[in-house]
């Protein structure tokens, strides 16, 4: 299986988020479900990139009044997703 085949669903989800088609909370929910339910064993390099995004998604808090300084807001989550997207597509 090629790198693209392994990451295509993630790339599509991140692209939808980066282009404003889905909100940060929608991205959070979809990414967590996708990553936790991954059926394939991912190569270490790909897993590492996707896991780093997972850690950021896990640190995301949609509610500004509940968010502490260690949690990410919408813009920080978007920046992380865009960074991961660049790593996977370059």
C-alpha positions in Angstrom: 0.0 0.0 0.0 1.3 3.4 -0.9 1.8 6.3 1.5 -1.0 8.2 -0.2 -3.4 5.2 0.1 -2.6 5.0 3.9 -3.1 8.7 4.5 -5.8 9.6 1.9 -8.7 9.7 4.3 -6.7 11.9 6.8 -5.6 14.2 4.0 -9.2 14.6 2.8 -10.4 15.4 6.4 -7.6 17.9 7.0 -8.2 19.6 3.6 -11.9 20.0 4.4 -11.0 21.6 7.7 -8.3 23.8 6.2 -10.7 25.0 3.5 -13.4 25.8 6.0 -15.8 23.1 4.9 -16.0 21.7 8.5 -15.6 23.4 11.9 -12.9 22.7 14.5 -15.4 20.7 16.6 -16.4 18.6 13.6 -12.8 18.0 12.7 -12.0 17.1 16.3 -14.8 14.5 16.4 -14.0 13.0 13.0 -10.3 12.9 13.5 -10.5 11.2 16.9 -12.9 8.6 15.6 -10.8 8.0 12.5 -7.4 7.7 14.3 -8.7 5.6 17.2 -10.5 3.3 14.8 -7.6 2.9 12.4 -7.7 -0.6 10.9 -4.2 -0.6 9.3 -0.9 -0.6 11.1 0.7 2.6 9.9 4.5 2.8 9.2 6.4 4.6 12.0 6.9 7.8 10.1 3.3 8.2 9.1 2.1 7.1 12.6 4.3 9.7 14.2 3.0 12.6 12.1 -0.6 11.5 12.7 -0.1 10.9 16.4 1.4 14.4 16.9 -1.9 15.8 15.4 -3.8 13.4 17.6 -2.1 14.9 20.7 -3.1 18.4 19.5 -6.7 17.3 18.7 -6.8 15.8 22.2 -5.6 19.1 23.7 -8.2 21.1 21.8 -11.0 22.7 23.7 -13.9 24.3 21.8 -15.2 26.3 24.8 -13.1 29.5 25.3 -14.4 29.9 28.9 -13.3 26.4 29.8 -10.0 26.4 28.0 -6.7 26.7 30.1 -3.4 27.8 28.8 -2.3 24.3 27.8 -5.3 23.6 25.6 -5.6 24.6 22.0 -8.2 26.9 20.5 -9.7 26.7 16.9 -6.9 28.6 15.3 -4.1 26.6 16.9 -5.9 23.3 15.9 -6.2 24.6 12.4 -2.5 25.5 12.3 -1.6 22.0 13.5 -3.8 20.4 10.9 -2.3 22.5 8.2 1.2 21.6 9.4 0.4 17.9 9.4 -1.2 18.2 6.0 1.9 19.7 4.6 4.1 17.0 6.2 1.9 14.3 4.6 1.7 15.8 1.1 5.3 17.1 0.7 
